[in-house]
Amino acid sequence: MAEAFFTKRDVYLEIAERYEKYISLGIIKQGEKLPSVRTAATELRVNPNTVQRAYTLLEEKGLIRSIPKKGAFVLSGNGIEEISEIFDALNAELLHLKEQGISKDKLHSIIEEVYKND
């Protein structure tokens, strides 16, 4: 995986795209642990913060899950589809709550409570 970076784009984006490609092709499989941030940074000859930023992007896309003191693990090659399914289920649940008479203001307060520490 120690390939050079040749484009003028941000290196963390290139790293994230490589891992995304490896995951989608099945080179890195569901449940498999990614290299630690330090190991990947050493192999790729980049700053660990750059790798961490790439891993964060992959996590935001739903492709990996970082577990403190354990590492980053591949969720699946279909992270976007999984996120879509989650949003569909959430939408169905919100419609159900609306039908049950739960107000938008009440839902907003619940969401604020969930995200209060972010």
Residue pairs with C-beta under 8 A, 6 or more apart in sequence:
1 18
1 40
1 43
1 44
2 43
2 44
2 45
3 18
5 11
5 14
5 46
7 14
11 46
11 50
12 50
12 51
12 53
12 54
12 57
13 54
13 57
15 40
15 44
15 46
15 50
15 51
15 54
16 54
16 55
16 57
16 58
19 28
19 34
19 54
19 58
19 63
19 64
20 58
20 61
20 63
22 28
23 63
23 64
23 74
23 76
23 77
23 79
24 77
25 77
26 77
28 34
28 74
29 74
30 74
30 75
30 76
30 77
31 73
31 74
32 73
32 74
33 71
33 72
33 73
34 40
34 55
34 64
34 71
34 72
34 73
34 74
35 43
36 71
37 48
37 51
37 52
37 55
38 48
40 51
41 47
41 48
41 50
41 51
44 51
55 64
55 66
55 72
56 66
58 64
58 72
59 65
59 66
59 72
61 79
61 80
61 83
62 75
62 79
62 80
62 82
62 83
63 74
63 75
63 76
63 77
63 79
64 72
64 73
64 74
64 75
64 79
65 72
65 73
65 75
66 72
66 73
67 73
75 82
76 82
94 107
97 107
